[in-house]
């Protein structure tokens, strides 16, 4: 990726208020897709999710069915080995996220962070879930400044004043663990710090709306209440999802923005809440030529925060906190 100055005085007053930061743009000349990016190797003994096996020609065809087809109602059987394993996956994801945050500083590349995360995950006998998911070429997502989501780690050094979201998903003993946080790089300006603060507050509000018997639509409404009187908006392009075995996209709960999502939370439901906020009132995104990196259309900054939630008989457990 390349960068350019945030915006000059010829832009709108709202854009001027977005602060001082470098805008992330695709490198020129454009390279379409990600086939030019070499994936990091994973030891053959580490169990992979089915999609990773299908995209990895080095794996024997007999290894192509690490998972059975999903059957069920999207709930974890509380008290079962399944609950124990999903909690273990969430704990490892939390540890990876915290480790990733310790690496963030000016001058460090997101590619080097990805390499360190990759090695940390496989050292714990787990698989980095983003790797080869629908062909994604790296082991985590790193979204800098105006990139909302799915940023591909690269060789651009982080700059003083950047914000970077690191989205971590791991696959351990048949279960995915998923979490993310937006980190401040050095001395971030007040608008950038405020964006990250409101994003974290929105995540907390969404979590507070959870519990057995409570409606799923209440999550998005709680987030909306936090954001609506600020100078930020919720990006509807990305939402929370169910999580457990097989795939992180198992259940597509709409947990962002105002919505009429049907259904209520029941004991055993496990899902993520991950509000993506952008500066200003335009949450529209466009996708870079790589087919993954999603940037705000007007290059305003974005921040995201994510936790895994498990609904219990009496309340809610935040598994990645």
Secondary structure, DSSP 8 states (H G I E B T S, - for coil): -EEEES--TTS-HHHHTT-S-EEEE--SS---SSTTS------TTS---HHHHHT-TTS-GGGS-SS----SSSB--TTSHHHHHHHHHHHHHHHHHHHHHHH--TT-BHHHHHHHHHHHHHHTT-EETTTTGGG--SSSEEEETTEEE--B--S-B--TT-EEEEEEEEEETTEEEEEEEEEE-SS--HHHHHHHHHHHHHHHHHHHT--TT-BTHHHHHHHHHHHTTTTEEE-TTS---B-SBS-TTSS----SSS-----B--TTBEEEE--EEEESS---EEE-TTS--EEETT---EEE-BEEEEE-SSSEEETT-
